[in-house]
């Protein structure tokens, strides 16, 4: 009997059991892959575990390692019993401060400041590993049943491996990815709560809601958007208001310090500053904000005018890229924000690997450059090599933006759409007809009708 006929003869219970077995196997494999990636990160970051920041930063940098987890625990005085926000300003959103405080309480009985720092680092990174698993599994859900294995590109991402334990960014990545899963499952309130918690961890998910608004506007699903946005607002207020009321100055440190920053390492503005173009923080704030707003306006035009409504991950990636490219700060660990969205927006390998190589090169370059520029020591790299790594990362993200835009304008070039799906992450948007479409066709040589094959 042919295999297809045998498949048809199976009972619904057998088919269901088979699907569950495959799903369980893929979950196990993805969890194991994520733990392997986390173990590689832990080995790479070993020089940042031993409280080396008490004496000098040069030694960890020479091992191409840096971690705010180890540096900020003593800096904020948590190692000596201070309370985040209440007795120490913490220039991070409240959920990161809460996780820092919880880890501090968990290790407070460890004798000796250095031993407590090591325990704090271990407890924190173990928690971040759990967030990494959640983010990988969420990516697999969002990719769709036939492409769940693309989540391996997140679990074993080279850029994520070298940056995962620099800061607490895995929290925001995981919360955002799980919020997207809730949206895809049409659980609007839950999606909003998770988005609100993600915004209370890192600020960037707020801009993703703007992209979701545009997609819902085109599809005529604004009611679903407003339910999610209201839940996000309520969740953000629920975790922020108590801290803001009790310790407003320390709570607001994160916000006012960011407005006072100049062009920091990793940003295109730092390259401009080194090459002799200086802007004071006020001027830089205005120019950076203007470019970001211009980018958002172009994304709005693209979403409303594309031949076929873009997929949620495509728009989310473009929004985040437009936020980062002209931004004042582009820390090495921001690769964590991008990895799931890149994998979902464009599940192709060559551009992904090129970008990952650029991200890894930048991580090694920034620590080597700080040995020279920050400490005046031998053994680092010079300015030109560092700026080349900075430009390489910038240009590979620009390349990804161009490729995603091309896929939007030529839907048959999008692997997800070519396989017959509409938008596995779309939720109420998946398969929905358009309610609004601009009568515009940007870049007509690139834009093609939705059913026309791409060259």
Buried (B, 14 or more C-beta within 10 A) or exposed (E): EEEEEEEEEEEEEEEEEEEEEEEEEBBEBBBEBBBEBBEBBBEBBEBBBBBBBEEEBBBBBBBBBBBBBBBBBBEBBBBEEBBBBBEBBBBBBBBBBBBBBEBBEBBEEBEEEBEBBBBBBBBBBEBBBBBBBBBBBBBBBBBBEEBBBBBBBBBBBBBBBBBBBBBBBBBBBBBBBBBBBBBBEEBBBBBBBBBBBBBBBBBBBBBBBBBBBBBBBBBBBEEBBBBBBBBBBEBBEEBBEEBBEEBEEBBBBBEEEEEEEBBBBBBBBBBBBBEEEEBEEEEBBEBBEEBBEEBBEBBBBBBBBBBBBBBBBBBBBBBBBBBBBBBBBBBBBBBBBBBBBBBBBBBBEEBBEBBBBBBBBBBBBBBBBBBBBBBEBEEBBEEEBBBBBBBBBBEBBEBBBEBBBBBBBBBBBBBBBEEEBBBBBBBBBBEBEEEEEBEEBBEEEBBBEEEEEBE
